[in-house]
Amino acid sequence: MFSEPAHRWWRHSPWISNPLMRLPDRIERAAFAVGIAVLMFLIPVAATIGSVTYSDLSLRSQRQRAEYVRIDARVVDSVKTERSETDGIRPASGTATVQWSAPDGSVRSESTRVPSHIRIGETVPIWRDADGNLVRAPETAAGAVVNGTAMAVFVWLLGAFVVGGLVYLTTRAGERSRMRQWDRDWHHFLQERDHPSR
């Protein structure tokens, strides 16, 4: 099943001793073979980068969950939302000022994102650090997996784009070289036909 394509590819490989294969053809096929090899090599490289990214995010998530504390904060002003002018749909969240107690007993307040249905006096969950400052929610394990996978895919696609571009440029240069050579050969043929050697 795969013997015929493999045999055909081997006949067109750049290292065979075919006198009809010109230098641009060999360079083009060599670039294609090297590009395939580089793409195969990029798979473990991208997987390693994605794994490192996942490990870093996972460690950050564990550190944040050890340092941050989730508490309830009281909404002290009305939620500010931006209504869409096109469809009039109310956003699911908005901005409001919330108030909470720090570890030293002081009362802190800051603006943050809250659900749009929240009213003044109601409470919303927030995260604060050891000093009582408002912080973003810790990274989740699922988020670390998604970001690690996305990084691996991005690295491989970026490498594939660069390799594909280089192979394409090599192919275009080979085509131009062949066209120039064919023009020279055709011109030489016409000269030989019109002025045959005696």
N, C-alpha and C positions, 0 to 999 in steps of 0.2 A: 504493500500500500504506500509506504513512504520511500521505497527504494527508487522509484522513478524520479521524484523531485530531488532526492539526495544525489542521484547520479547526474541529473541535469545541473544541479548547483555545482557539483564537483567539476563538471566539464567547463563551467564558466568561472572557476576559482582563479585568483590572480597568479597562483604559483605553477600552473600547468605550462608545459612547453609547447604552446600553440603558436606557430609563426604568424597566424592571422590576427592574433590579439596584440593590439598596439599598446604603447605605454599608457596613454590616457585610460584605456579600458582596464588595464591592470591596476592603476591607481584608484579608479572608481570602485572596482570590486574589492580592493584591499580596504578602502575607506568604509565600505558597507560591512565587511567582515569585522573590522575593528569596532565599528559602531555597535554591532550586535554583541560583541564581547564586552564592551563598556557597559551596555545596558544590563547585561547579565551580572556584571560586577557591581553595578549600582544597587541591585536588589538587597544584598546583605548590608551594604553601606547605609542605605535608607532605613532598613530595619533597625540597625544599630542606633542611628540618630533618633528614630522614633522611640526606641526603648529608653535611651538616655533622657529624652524629653519627658516620657511618662514617669520615669523614676524621680526626676527633679520635681515635677508637679505633685507626685504622690507624697514625697517628703515634705514639700511645702504645705500640702493640705494637712498632713499629720501635725506639723509644727503649728500651723494656724489654729487647728482644732484644740491643741493643747494650751495655746496662749489666749485665744479669744473666748469670750463668754457671750452666750445668747441671753438677752434680757428683753423685757417688755418695755417699750417707750410710749409715752402718752402724746397724742397728737394735740398741738396747742393752737393751730390755725387751720383754715380751710385748705383743702387740697386744690392745687393749681394744675389744671389740665389744659392741653392744647387741642381744641376740637378741630377735626378735619374740615376744611372748607368745601371739599368736593362731595363727600358722602355723608358728613355729619355724624359719623360713628364716634361714640365717646371712647377714648383710650382706656385700656384696662388699668393703667397706673398713672400717677401724677406726682407732683412734688409738694411736700408739706414740712413744716417745722415740727420736730419731735423733741421731747424732753425726757431725760432719764437721770438716774443717780449714779455718780462715779463711786469707785471704791473708797475714796476719802470722805464721802458724804456730801460732796458738792453736787449741785444740780447743773447738768450740761444740757445744751440745746443746739440742734443743728438741722439743716434742711436735708431731706433724703427722699428717696422714691418710696411711695406707699400706694396701696390699692386705691383706685379712684372712688370706691364706695365708702371709704373710711370717713367718719365725721369727727369733729372736735370733741376731745374727751375720751375717745376710744384709744385702745392700745394696739401697737403693732410690734412684731418681733424685730429686734435689731441685734447687731454684733458689736461688741466693744472690746478693746484690748485691755491689758493689765493696768494701764494708766487711766482708763475710763473714756478713751477717745473712740469715736464712731469709726468703724472699719467696714470694709466689704466682707460679704459672707465668705467663709473659707472655700477653697477649691474642693470639689467633690471627686470621689474616685471615678465616677463615670466621666466627668469632665477631663480628668487626667488621661483616661483611655482614649477619648475622642481626640484630644489635642495631640497625643502621641501618635495616633494613627494618621491624623491629618498632616503632621510634620513629616512622617515617613513618606506618605503619598506625594506631598509637595516636593520633597527632595528628589524623589525618583522622576516625577514629571518635569521638574526643572532640568535635571540631567538629560532626560529624553528629548526635551526641547532643544537644548544646546547641541547634543549629539546629532539629532535629526537635522538641525540647521547646518551643521558642518558637512554632513553627508550630502545634503541637498546642494550646498555651494560647490562641493567637489564634483557632484554629478553635472551641474550646470557648466562648470569649467571644462569638464571632459567633453560635454556635448559641443561646446564652442570650439574646442581644439579639434574634434573630429570633423566638424563642419568646415573649418579652415583647411584641414588636410584634404578633405574631399574636394573643395574648391580648387586647391592646387593640383590635385590629381586630374580633375576634369579639365582644367586649363591645359595641363601638360598633354592630356589625351587629344584635345582639339588641335594643339600645335603639331603633334605627331601625325594626326590624320591629314591636316591641311598641308603640311610640309614633311612628307615622308623622307626618311633618310635614304640616300642613294648609295 
